[in-house]
Amino acid sequence: MGEMASALAHELNQPLSAIANYLKGAKRLLADRDDDDADMVRGAMDKAAEQALRAGQIIRRLRDFVARGESERRIESINKLIEEASALALVGAKEHGVRVRLQVDPAHDSILADKVQIQQVLLNLFRNAIESVAHGSRRELLVASRPAANGMVEVSVADTGTGISPDIAEQLFQPFVTTKSQGMGVGLSISRTIIEAHGGRIWTEPNPGGGAIFKFTLRAMTKEHMSDAPR
């Protein structure tokens, strides 16, 4: 996994850098235009460049984490991480009839975590859920956070999709196991590695209303913890 992550980082950083450079060049071509359309295009280019840089950051951090188990943990708001990750993952979801609800607990919000890694776990779960409900008659996602036992915070992503068979569910977090026809089967495995390195666990349950629920836990930060934690 470490070698694969390093190879992916090397191969993907070049096209990502090229994307960022082409966007900068396109902005220069629009520099002399001051109409509304040009402003809108420049704004879209800025956002695209930000996401190209974000992708490079994710790749580098994932490579370092898989290779050496390193992470940069700070006090974070789990609810803010959920909102930011959902804004990125759920772009276009409403246009496809997907209804998304967030139910976060503001009273149990602070965690000690690597922001990029936890958001990558959330992105993976959100996108899997959207794919699962894409062709169903009910296209609903419920993302929630709540306090859990032993000083943990639990995050759940529930969908109304096709669900997961019990045989696959037992192996779902193993490398190269996937329910997708063209999936690689590494997203959930890496997600499990990240969550367990943070002292939590990740699992799946059937959704009583049909579909699946993915849950994971992270250690909550108390006031005592926060006084000693890095920021």
MOWO-V129647 format. One line per field, one symbol per residue. ss: DSSP state (2 for helix, 1 for strand, 0 for the rest). psi: psi as a letter, one per 20 degrees, with the letter a starting at -180 (. if undefined). burial: I if it has 9 or more other C-alpha atoms within 8 Angstrom, else O. A space follows every 10 residues. Layout:
ss: ???
psi: ???
burial: ???
This chain:
ss: 0222222222 2222222222 2222222220 0000022222 2222222222 2222222222 2222222200 0001111222 2222222220 0002220011 1110000001 1110222222 2222222222 2220000001 1111111122 2111111110 0000022220 0000000000 0000002222 2222222000 0111110000 0111111111 0022222200 0
psi: hggggggggg hhhghghggg ghhgghhhhj hipjrhgggg ggghgghghg hghgghgggg hgghghgikq rnprpqohhh gggghhhghj pighhjjppp ppnqoiinhp roroggghhh gggggghggg hhihjrhonq popqqqqrqk krpppqoprk birpqhghhh jhjqpjpqiq hkqhkighgh ggggghhjja rprqqqphjp bqppqqqqpq prhgghhiqq .
burial: OOOOIIOIIO OIIOOIIOII OOIOOOIOOI OOOOOOOIIO OIOOIIOIIO OIIOIIOIII IIIIIIIOOO OOIIIIIIIO IIOOIIOOII OOIIOOOIIO OOOIIOOIII IIIIIOIIII IIIIIIIOII OIIIOIOOII IIIIIIIIOO OIIIIIIIII IIIIOOOIIO OIIIOOIIOO OOOOIIOIIO IIOIIIOIOI IIOIOIIOOI IIIIIIIIII IOOOOIOOIO O
